[in-house]
Amino acid sequence: MRLFTGLALGFAALALPVKAADMVKFEISGGDTPVIEKSLTGKPGDAAAGRKVVINRKKGNCMACHKVTALKDVPYHGDVAPTLDGVADRYEPGQLRMMIVDQKKYFPDTIMPAMYRIEGLHRVQKKWQGKTILTAQEVEDVLAFLLTLKEG
């Protein structure tokens, strides 16, 4: 029974990308500083689950570009993007959620892919066409993790 439970949890951790028909509708507000105020799932994310997504090289692959000092146990932090250290002090939750969903709303020239968008993308690998990188729950989990990253 434990083996079955462990396998089920392991497969749940490797959630499949979301197809267009299953995407959660959300509202962007804030004008020049776009934000997504409301949770995509209607509930708060889980910081421990978000940490797993952040370090997963086959999901968001955040560590390929970002440094996070708090993740000392994770090798090979990138340095082509801003450090995520103290990100919770620099941005409001609605801003961070927007950045996870679609970073280009803040930084149009970024190479960071939109994690929860399927339209208006360029050079999308065939297996990802019409699919998001993260699920709505994973967006909320990553947000919860990022909110733990405060200065000091």
N, C-alpha and C positions, 0 to 999 in steps of 0.2 A: 504494500500500500504506500509506504514512504517513497519507494522508487517512482511509482505512478504519480504521486503528488509532486515530487521533484521535477519529473519530466514535464508535467503540465505547467508548472510555474516557469520552467526554463523556456518552454515554447511561448508562453504569454509574454515573457520579457523580450522576445524577438517579434514584437507585433508587426504585422504587415502594413505597408503603406496604405493610405486611404485613397480610394478611387473617388472621382468627381461626384458621383451620385451620393456618396456617403459623407461628404465633407460637411462639417458643422458651419452653419451660417453665423457670421459675426459682424459687428458694427465697428467701423473705424470712425473715430471722432477726433477733435483737437486741431483741425485746420492745418497750420504750418508745422505743428508738432503732433503728428498723427499718433493716436493711442488706441489700444483695444482694452477698454476698462473692464469688461465682463469676462469672466472665465469662459473658455470655449466649451467646457464640460459642465459648468454650473457648480463645480466644487473645486476646492483648493487642490493643488498638486502635491505630490509626495517628493520631498527633497532627496531622499535616498534613491528613489527610482530615477529622479532627474540626474543625479550624479552618474548612475549607470548609463544613461543615454549620452551624457556629455563625454564620457570616456570610451564609449563604444565606437570603434573605428569603422564599423559597418552601418552605423546609423547616421547621426549628425556629423560625426568626425570632427567635433569641435577642437580637439587637441591638436589637430594637424596645423591649425593656424593660431590658436589662442594659448596663452600661458595662464595657468592657475596655480599659484603657490600652494594653496591648500591641498592640492592633489599631488603631494610629494611622492606617493606610491605609484604614480602613473608616469612612465617614461615618455620621452620625446614630445615635449611641449613645443608648439610652433611659435614663431615670432613675426609672422607676416600680418597679423591682426592685433588690435589692442589687447592688452592683458585683461582678463576678467576679474582680477583682484580689485576689490572695492566697487564692483559694478552696482551693487545694491545701494550704495551711497550716491552714485552719480545719476541714477535714473529711477523714475517711479515705476511701479509694477506694470501699469498700462503701457508705458514706453517699452519696457523690456519685452513684454508679450508681443508688441508690434514688431520689435526687432527680430524676435525668434520667428514669427510668422513670415515677415518679409522685410529684411534689413534694408533693401533698396529704398524704402519709404523715407529713411533717414540719410542714407549714404548711397546715392544713385550709382556711383562708380565702384562699389564694393564687389569683391569676387565671391563673397559669401552667398550661398544659394538660399532662396526662399525655402523655409522648412515646411510651410503649410500653405502652399499656393501651387496652382497648376496652370494658370492662364498667363499668357504674355511672357513665357519663358523662351530662352533661345538655347540651341545646342543641347537639348535634353536627350540623354541616352535612351534608346528605344524601350528598355525595360522599365523606365521611370515615366514615360509619357502618360499623362492623364492620372498620375499618382503623386501624392505628397511624400516628402521624406519622413516626416514625423506624423504621428496620430495627434488628435486634439489632446488626448490625455498626456502624451509625451511632451507636448508644448507646455502644458500646465506643470508637469513634473520638472522640466528643465527650468522653468520660471521659478518654481519653489527652491530649486538648488541655487540658482543665481541670486536669489534674495538672501541666501546665507553668506554670500561673499561680500563682507563689509570691510572697511579699512581697519587695519590693526587686528 
